[in-house]
């Protein structure tokens, strides 16, 4: 009898183990989840979400809640429309920040200042083209976008993605009432640009089991910082009111046009007439590109083999804000502040002489930035 019970017990254990192994084998792989997500996103025409977000970078440390609406094929050439509003945030000046586009026109409203930035896609494209002019990129001159081999199925799209990332399953996470499936995307170093490879980091994605819709995304362990977004509400293809994608400018609001923010390119004569100080000694690989006027400051631009840098002077309000603590240094006989990145390849040096604030920043070592400052004349 005792032996019989042992045999029955062993059979039960084997059955349980077999069922457990079968359940494990039926768990979707990371690739399966990606294909499911691609299939879902291909069928999306509109969406609405409320998401909690966090941002932790050298420039910003904030958290809050964001509500977004989106709709595909809304613009004149099929561009998407969207609306995003910050409902609450740890940084008070972010609360109420609203961005809207109908696919062509866009508005950005900052309620604390009651200021609205308005523009359109053509203006943005023109400014972008000016910013990129003269910059060199490793582009195949024979590349033809129209004839390129684009993925035609979710499986092909995922296969292309996996040429650049390694995908692996991670522990599921409870997102609201949903036990979301987790996966991690790790960049393949050899496939990444130098800047991305140096920054490091990886993506965690948690998707809804029934349709693969992403419920949470986290970017972690990067030299650039980290961030996350977790949906507390996600609705797809439920219909979105088109009036959400227009914006009525509030009474009394200051309206700023995108075109008015375009830096004014200065001629050599105009630059000289402003009595601007320029560096007398440059790094060996540096070349002067030009000068622009931005927010009342004159910004001189230089290029070099590994990037570029700027030498600027103007009112204190034009100086880029920094959240990180800098090093106090002596510059031209006065106290200044020096900021550097962990690798020592980028620096920002600021100081004030009389009513004028100066700053030198870009692809420079701390020593180069200080040497440039001392050579100004």
Buried (B, 14 or more C-beta within 10 A) or exposed (E): EEEEEEEEEEEEEEEEEEEEEEEEEEEBEBBBBBBBBBBBBEEBEBBBBBBBBBBBBBEEBBBBBBBBBBBBEBBEEEBBBBBBBBEEBEBEEBBBBBBBBBBBBBBBBBBEEEBBBBBBBEBEEEBEEEEEEEEEEEEEEEEEEEEEEEEEEBBBBBBEBBEEBEBBBEEBBEBEEBEBBBBBBEBEEEEBEEEBEBBBBBBBBBBBBEBBBBBBBBBBEBEBBBBBBBBEEBBBEEEBEEEBBEBEEEEEBEEBEBEEEBBEEBEEEBBEEBEBBBBEEBBEEBEBEBBBBBEEBBBBBBBBEEBBBBBBBBEEEBBEEBEEEBEEBEBBEEEBBBBBEEEEEBBBBBBBBEEEBBBBBBBBBBEBBBBBBBBBE
